[in-house]
């Protein structure tokens, strides 16, 4: 009988270790599936407009505004511009709450954005599946933000995990109440009405040569995601200069027209280290090291078929350099140059 006690003790110890390890596993799994990084003041410090200092009335936001980053190093001044626009100016006493959204990665943006003028707090949410995107607490966090920023990544994952979820609804509510929506690289591409989703190709996506040679191979689009009013009829592409993507946005435009989505499409091709800022009236300002290109296709392509090189004549291209403007609601009728694609080749340098 006495020999049995050590055996029982060992079994109990082994069972306890297993239960402990299982508990740790479940906790770690929970943490891995739901990560948030917070920096700032949990108390809303917006100024009160009520005679009673104990009754805080949330001031109206001054947007909506958008920022579209071309990838590469961020344009910090563009993010600050969005924050200032939403809070009513660079000298406003109002402070805003910022939420950064991504499917994976870290909290690099927290310190960068928290150091900016007019920020109450910044929180990064890693939302990597549809279950998380439908969580009530995530919905509340995003809905109560004043500024949303989508980090770069894979636009296919963003669409698969976030489209038609509570997260999408919450982001739209921020825009509708006059907030700011920004993003870079894939986080900018999902903002346009027509989205090249890269779901039929690798994470890198299709590139210019292949797109021009076959406008249909591995090229798919997503519609009815955010539909911001000032980006109607647009398709956004990023890394435009460094990766020489002008030809592929020309292909994306031709596809929308050929497929009957729209008779006229405006492509917005943003260079790296460059941002396109869109104010609430649809006026664009370009900021950063490079340029943005506004590419208009407004007629049927001559040839746009599977397994056949693209032919599309007379795209109108406006090159807008840093510091210059472009009006999305009242597009200019001059200042553009023409480029054509013939049998899969652009007739001259499109930049």
C-alpha positions, 0 to 999 in steps of 0.5 A: 500500500505504501508503494502506491503513494509515490505512484499516485503522486507521480500521476497527479504531478504528471496530470497537473503538468499536462493541465498546466500546459494545456491551459498555457496553450489555450491562453497563448492561442487566444492571445495569438488570435486576438492581439492589440497594442495600445498607447495613449490616454484611455480617458477621452480628453476632447474639449467639452462644449457643455456649460457643465465640465462634467458633461462631455459632448463629443465635437463633430469631426471635420472630414471625411478625408482619405490618404492613399500611400504608395508603399515604401517609407511612409509619408509622416506628414500625410498622416498628420494632415489627415489627423489635422483635417479630422480634428478641424485644423492644426491649431484645434484643441480637439484630440483624436483616437486612431486605430491601425488595422492589419492582419499581421505584423507589429505595433510599429505605427503606435509610437509614430502616430502617438507622437503626432500633434492632436492624438489622444491614443493610438491602438493597433488591432491585428485582425486575421480572420472573419471570426475576429472581424465580426467580434463585438468588441472589435466593432466597438473599438473601430466604430469609436475611432476618429481615424483609421489607418490600414497598414500594408500587406496583402489586399487579398487577405484583407478582402477575404477576412474583412469584407462583409463583416462588422469590421467593414461596417464599423470602418464605414461609420467612421467615414460617415461621421466625418473621420479619416481613413488612410492606408498604404500599399495594399491598405490604400488599394482597398479604398478604391471602388474597383479593387485589384485583389491579387487573389488569383496570383501570388502575394506580389501580384501580377506585374506589368509585362504579364498583365499587358500580354494577357489582361485576363490571366490571374487578374481578378477584382473585388467590388462593393467594399468601401465605396467612398464617395470621392473615389467613385469610378476609381482603381488605385495601384501603388509602388507605381514607379519603383515596380513600373506598374503603369502598364498594369493599371492600364490593363485594370482600367481596360478590364473594367470597361471591357467587362461592362463595369463602367464606361469610364475609369480613373486609375490612381497610380501612387509612387513609393514614399508618396501619398495622395490626400483627398479632402472632403470636397474631393480635392487631391494634394500629392505629398512626398518624394514622388508623383501620383498619376491619374490615368483615364480610360473613357472608351472601349479598348480595341482589343481586350481578350484572354490570351491576347495582348492588350490594345487600348489607345489614348489613355489620358494621364495627368502627372501630379507632382508633390505639392500639386493638386487634382480635383476628383469631382471636377476633373481638369480638361487639360494638362494631360498627355496621351499614351497608348498600348498596342499589342501589349506594348506602351507606345512611349514612356508613360511616366 
